[in-house]
Amino acid sequence: MAAPPAKQPVAVALDSAKGGPTRVVASGRGALAEAILAVAFEHGVKVREDADLVELLAAVDVDSPIPLEAFAAVAEILAYLYQAQGSWPDADP
């Protein structure tokens, strides 16, 4: 009996630019996901593993706002990351 195929990695990059909605800026599976993660690690970007959230976000077109269903989870992650960095984005638009 053959072993089940290994799951391909999935990665989604978000941008929470000031004054606009959080958007998907990169998304991919397999080698593209590994490249997205490599760039993130290279630039010191914190990475969060959440299989359900990444599958939801991977279905979103690049350069599109995150769906309402993901808003609460993404907001929680961003708050954690801003706190971990010790800086919050400027509140002025």
Secondary structure, 3 states (H helix, E strand, C coil): CCCCCCCCCEEEEEECCCCCCCEEEEEEECHHHHHHHHHHHHCCCCCCCCHHHHHHHHCCCCCCECCHHHHHHHHHHHHHHHHHHCCCCCCCC
